[in-house]
Amino acid sequence: MVNSDENIKDILQLTNIPVVRDRNYWLIRTESGLYYLDFLLNGYVAIGWDNINIATIQKENYSKIKGIVKENYPKDNTPGRTANKLISFVNEIHEGDVVIIPSQNSEKASIGIFIEENVYEDPMYIENQLKENTDSEIIPCPYHKRRRVKWLKSISKEGMDVYLSKLFNAHQAIYSANDYAQYINRNIYDMYISGDELHSVLHAGHPNGFSLKSLTDFVEFFNTAIDFIQETSDIVIDKEKIDMKINIHSPGLIEIISAGAFAALGISVLILSLNNVLAGGKFKFNFKNPLTGNELSAETESTGVLGKFNERRLNDQQHHLEEQKIRMQFLQLQQSLQLKIPDTENADEKSPENDIDKA
């Protein structure tokens, strides 16, 4: 039996659900897509102004760096902005921070994680690339100052979160994307934990977006599924602590945010076993922390939410017709929204090689 928020947090840490800790998010430009493929395929990002080296940026303060920019680049009309860009790239990015880069016209974007704390210089990169890849059509980036990146995901403009796409209106070479953290995270993960919240993303791929009826049906059905979880386990879910955010654009998504440990655990159970909850079958849930001994388990075999509904109508002469009607309504709901259940098997961060090939 789980009897505290701390116990539940221990249990959630044993799942495959990624935990997003404090980190910064950065947009780095690719010279209108010119170096996009080079960054993507060779696992790095870079910034220009090669006459100013890393040691100088790490040593000097903003005023001094601004003066050095004026001295080395007299045609630069915004030396203060340039100084800030250099300081951000060299001094403010850290291992574990997230980076997003756009291709030409932002037709594609790739999201990655900085995998080293150190920034480095590679003045021989162009020469080495031309020697090693004589037939390559990829344009190598000449910039010296670089950071290594593990790319996680590539997305097309058509499949991009509409709120995330607004980020690319910023035209600086490097730009803080912290205000877009939620939109970036839900493009990386189907499920993730941030602070005391569990974020679950259900993708709906219908080209016409959402209809009011299909959304109403989904909310009603989701509410029934939560009741089912509570009936078949010891988990008590406070529905007041569950928010639902809906992107009505096409393609759309439904983001379910569960605040508080009990609500988070309940929704994680629901999402992780959604197919069984909807269609019926054996539902089994068991977590045990070997360090603390905290345990939660629930096991039941049922006909699913639809079956639970029908069990209440065993004496109803119209039982069979009602059952068929409800099942048809559910099939229509799945069709109308084209819901894709979160892929919790691949919830951990790994390089999406197929996505990169498509880029």
LINGI-V458713 format. One record per residue. N is the residue number from 1. RES is the residue in one small letter. PHI is phi in degrees with one decimal (* if undefined). Layout:
BEGIN
n=N res=RES phi=PHI
n=N res=RES phi=PHI
END
This chain:
BEGIN
n=1 res=m phi=*
n=2 res=v phi=-102.2
n=3 res=n phi=-127.3
n=4 res=s phi=-154.8
n=5 res=d phi=-60.5
n=6 res=e phi=-65.1
n=7 res=n phi=-61.0
n=8 res=i phi=-65.8
n=9 res=k phi=-61.8
n=10 res=d phi=-59.4
n=11 res=i phi=-66.1
n=12 res=l phi=-60.9
n=13 res=q phi=-68.8
n=14 res=l phi=-87.8
n=15 res=t phi=-86.5
n=16 res=n phi=-81.1
n=17 res=i phi=-70.5
n=18 res=p phi=-63.5
n=19 res=v phi=-105.9
n=20 res=v phi=-92.9
n=21 res=r phi=-95.6
n=22 res=d phi=-59.3
n=23 res=r phi=-162.4
n=24 res=n phi=-104.5
n=25 res=y phi=-124.8
n=26 res=w phi=-132.4
n=27 res=l phi=-99.5
n=28 res=i phi=-124.2
n=29 res=r phi=-75.5
n=30 res=t phi=-122.5
n=31 res=e phi=55.4
n=32 res=s phi=56.3
n=33 res=g phi=88.0
n=34 res=l phi=-59.5
n=35 res=y phi=-108.0
n=36 res=y phi=-58.3
n=37 res=l phi=-67.0
n=38 res=d phi=-64.2
n=39 res=f phi=-58.8
n=40 res=l phi=-67.5
n=41 res=l phi=-80.3
n=42 res=n phi=-111.2
n=43 res=g phi=66.5
n=44 res=y phi=-159.7
n=45 res=v phi=-133.9
n=46 res=a phi=-146.1
n=47 res=i phi=-137.7
n=48 res=g phi=-85.7
n=49 res=w phi=59.0
n=50 res=d phi=-67.0
n=51 res=n phi=-70.2
n=52 res=i phi=-112.9
n=53 res=n phi=-88.3
n=54 res=i phi=-62.8
n=55 res=a phi=-57.9
n=56 res=t phi=-64.9
n=57 res=i phi=-66.0
n=58 res=q phi=-71.7
n=59 res=k phi=-88.3
n=60 res=e phi=-93.1
n=61 res=n phi=-88.4
n=62 res=y phi=-57.8
n=63 res=s phi=-61.1
n=64 res=k phi=-66.0
n=65 res=i phi=-64.0
n=66 res=k phi=-58.8
n=67 res=g phi=-64.7
n=68 res=i phi=-67.4
n=69 res=v phi=-61.7
n=70 res=k phi=-58.9
n=71 res=e phi=-68.2
n=72 res=n phi=-88.1
n=73 res=y phi=-132.9
n=74 res=p phi=-61.3
n=75 res=k phi=-87.0
n=76 res=d phi=-74.1
n=77 res=n phi=-81.7
n=78 res=t phi=-131.4
n=79 res=p phi=-62.7
n=80 res=g phi=-66.1
n=81 res=r phi=-64.0
n=82 res=t phi=-62.1
n=83 res=a phi=-60.4
n=84 res=n phi=-64.3
n=85 res=k phi=-62.4
n=86 res=l phi=-64.4
n=87 res=i phi=-64.1
n=88 res=s phi=-61.2
n=89 res=f phi=-65.8
n=90 res=v phi=-85.8
n=91 res=n phi=-104.6
n=92 res=e phi=-108.1
n=93 res=i phi=-79.5
n=94 res=h phi=-132.1
n=95 res=e phi=-55.5
n=96 res=g phi=95.7
n=97 res=d phi=-66.4
n=98 res=v phi=-103.9
n=99 res=v phi=-127.2
n=100 res=i phi=-129.6
n=101 res=i phi=-125.9
n=102 res=p phi=-100.9
n=103 res=s phi=-87.5
n=104 res=q phi=-59.6
n=105 res=n phi=57.1
n=106 res=s phi=55.1
n=107 res=e phi=-67.7
n=108 res=k phi=-137.1
n=109 res=a phi=-146.8
n=110 res=s phi=-125.2
n=111 res=i phi=-116.1
n=112 res=g phi=-144.2
n=113 res=i phi=-121.4
n=114 res=f phi=-69.7
n=115 res=i phi=-104.6
n=116 res=e phi=-138.2
n=117 res=e phi=-74.4
n=118 res=n phi=-77.2
n=119 res=v phi=-98.2
n=120 res=y phi=-139.7
n=121 res=e phi=-119.0
n=122 res=d phi=-139.9
n=123 res=p phi=-69.9
n=124 res=m phi=-98.9
n=125 res=y phi=-59.7
n=126 res=i phi=-59.4
n=127 res=e phi=-60.9
n=128 res=n phi=-66.7
n=129 res=q phi=-64.3
n=130 res=l phi=-67.8
n=131 res=k phi=-74.1
n=132 res=e phi=-82.9
n=133 res=n phi=-129.1
n=134 res=t phi=-65.5
n=135 res=d phi=-101.3
n=136 res=s phi=-71.9
n=137 res=e phi=-94.5
n=138 res=i phi=-76.8
n=139 res=i phi=-84.3
n=140 res=p phi=-76.0
n=141 res=c phi=-80.5
n=142 res=p phi=-85.5
n=143 res=y phi=-65.5
n=144 res=h phi=-82.2
n=145 res=k phi=-79.2
n=146 res=r phi=-140.2
n=147 res=r phi=-138.5
n=148 res=r phi=-82.0
n=149 res=v phi=-134.1
n=150 res=k phi=-102.4
n=151 res=w phi=-80.7
n=152 res=l phi=-103.3
n=153 res=k phi=-160.1
n=154 res=s phi=-120.2
n=155 res=i phi=-132.7
n=156 res=s phi=-88.9
n=157 res=k phi=-60.2
n=158 res=e phi=-64.7
n=159 res=g phi=-97.2
n=160 res=m phi=-84.6
n=161 res=d phi=-56.1
n=162 res=v phi=-60.9
n=163 res=y phi=-73.1
n=164 res=l phi=-68.0
n=165 res=s phi=-61.4
n=166 res=k phi=-66.5
n=167 res=l phi=-57.9
n=168 res=f phi=-76.9
n=169 res=n phi=-73.6
n=170 res=a phi=-77.5
n=171 res=h phi=-110.1
n=172 res=q phi=-70.0
n=173 res=a phi=-62.0
n=174 res=i phi=-140.5
n=175 res=y phi=-147.3
n=176 res=s phi=-69.1
n=177 res=a phi=-108.5
n=178 res=n phi=-60.2
n=179 res=d phi=-68.0
n=180 res=y phi=-108.6
n=181 res=a phi=-55.4
n=182 res=q phi=-62.2
n=183 res=y phi=-72.1
n=184 res=i phi=-68.2
n=185 res=n phi=-60.7
n=186 res=r phi=-77.0
n=187 res=n phi=-88.4
n=188 res=i phi=-87.6
n=189 res=y phi=-116.4
n=190 res=d phi=-79.9
n=191 res=m phi=-141.1
n=192 res=y phi=-158.7
n=193 res=i phi=-109.3
n=194 res=s phi=-134.1
n=195 res=g phi=62.1
n=196 res=d phi=-98.8
n=197 res=e phi=-115.5
n=198 res=l phi=-104.3
n=199 res=h phi=-105.5
n=200 res=s phi=-122.6
n=201 res=v phi=-117.4
n=202 res=l phi=-108.7
n=203 res=h phi=-87.7
n=204 res=a phi=-119.3
n=205 res=g phi=-101.8
n=206 res=h phi=-66.0
n=207 res=p phi=-62.8
n=208 res=n phi=-93.5
n=209 res=g phi=75.2
n=210 res=f phi=-99.7
n=211 res=s phi=-100.6
n=212 res=l phi=-60.4
n=213 res=k phi=-64.3
n=214 res=s phi=-65.3
n=215 res=l phi=-68.2
n=216 res=t phi=-61.6
n=217 res=d phi=-62.9
n=218 res=f phi=-64.0
n=219 res=v phi=-60.3
n=220 res=e phi=-63.0
n=221 res=f phi=-67.5
n=222 res=f phi=-63.3
n=223 res=n phi=-60.6
n=224 res=t phi=-64.9
n=225 res=a phi=-65.5
n=226 res=i phi=-63.3
n=227 res=d phi=-59.5
n=228 res=f phi=-63.4
n=229 res=i phi=-58.8
n=230 res=q phi=-67.1
n=231 res=e phi=-71.6
n=232 res=t phi=-107.4
n=233 res=s phi=-150.7
n=234 res=d phi=-91.8
n=235 res=i phi=-84.7
n=236 res=v phi=-105.9
n=237 res=i phi=-109.6
n=238 res=d phi=-85.3
n=239 res=k phi=-65.6
n=240 res=e phi=-68.0
n=241 res=k phi=-98.8
n=242 res=i phi=-114.6
n=243 res=d phi=-106.5
n=244 res=m phi=-127.5
n=245 res=k phi=-111.6
n=246 res=i phi=-121.4
n=247 res=n phi=-91.6
n=248 res=i phi=-82.2
n=249 res=h phi=-77.2
n=250 res=s phi=-107.6
n=251 res=p phi=-73.2
n=252 res=g phi=-103.5
n=253 res=l phi=-151.2
n=254 res=i phi=-120.8
n=255 res=e phi=-107.3
n=256 res=i phi=-106.9
n=257 res=i phi=-113.2
n=258 res=s phi=-106.9
n=259 res=a phi=-95.8
n=260 res=g phi=93.6
n=261 res=a phi=-64.5
n=262 res=f phi=-66.2
n=263 res=a phi=-64.7
n=264 res=a phi=-62.7
n=265 res=l phi=-64.4
n=266 res=g phi=-62.0
n=267 res=i phi=-69.5
n=268 res=s phi=-63.7
n=269 res=v phi=-60.7
n=270 res=l phi=-62.7
n=271 res=i phi=-67.3
n=272 res=l phi=-66.2
n=273 res=s phi=-123.8
n=274 res=l phi=-59.3
n=275 res=n phi=-59.7
n=276 res=n phi=-69.7
n=277 res=v phi=-63.0
n=278 res=l phi=-77.0
n=279 res=a phi=-97.2
n=280 res=g phi=99.0
n=281 res=g phi=117.3
n=282 res=k phi=-91.9
n=283 res=f phi=-106.7
n=284 res=k phi=-131.6
n=285 res=f phi=-141.2
n=286 res=n phi=-153.1
n=287 res=f phi=-130.7
n=288 res=k phi=-143.4
n=289 res=n phi=-87.7
n=290 res=p phi=-68.1
n=291 res=l phi=-85.1
n=292 res=t phi=-104.1
n=293 res=g phi=82.2
n=294 res=n phi=-64.6
n=295 res=e phi=-141.5
n=296 res=l phi=-138.4
n=297 res=s phi=-145.2
n=298 res=a phi=-150.1
n=299 res=e phi=-143.9
n=300 res=t phi=-153.7
n=301 res=e phi=-123.0
n=302 res=s phi=-150.5
n=303 res=t phi=-92.1
n=304 res=g phi=86.0
n=305 res=v phi=-58.7
n=306 res=l phi=-65.0
n=307 res=g phi=-66.6
n=308 res=k phi=-60.6
n=309 res=f phi=-61.4
n=310 res=n phi=-71.2
n=311 res=e phi=-60.2
n=312 res=r phi=-74.7
n=313 res=r phi=-120.2
n=314 res=l phi=-60.9
n=315 res=n phi=-95.5
n=316 res=d phi=-85.8
n=317 res=q phi=-64.2
n=318 res=q phi=-94.1
n=319 res=h phi=-54.3
n=320 res=h phi=-62.9
n=321 res=l phi=-65.3
n=322 res=e phi=-65.4
n=323 res=e phi=-59.7
n=324 res=q phi=-63.5
n=325 res=k phi=-63.7
n=326 res=i phi=-67.1
n=327 res=r phi=-63.2
n=328 res=m phi=-65.1
n=329 res=q phi=-62.5
n=330 res=f phi=-67.9
n=331 res=l phi=-62.2
n=332 res=q phi=-65.9
n=333 res=l phi=-63.1
n=334 res=q phi=-61.1
n=335 res=q phi=-68.1
n=336 res=s phi=-66.8
n=337 res=l phi=-96.7
n=338 res=q phi=47.8
n=339 res=l phi=-67.5
n=340 res=k phi=-112.7
n=341 res=i phi=-72.1
n=342 res=p phi=-53.3
n=343 res=d phi=-90.4
n=344 res=t phi=-74.6
n=345 res=e phi=-67.8
n=346 res=n phi=-116.7
n=347 res=a phi=-76.3
n=348 res=d phi=-74.8
n=349 res=e phi=-74.3
n=350 res=k phi=-147.6
n=351 res=s phi=-68.5
n=352 res=p phi=-84.5
n=353 res=e phi=-60.5
n=354 res=n phi=-64.4
n=355 res=d phi=-63.8
n=356 res=i phi=-65.6
n=357 res=d phi=-61.3
n=358 res=k phi=-73.9
n=359 res=a phi=-70.1
END
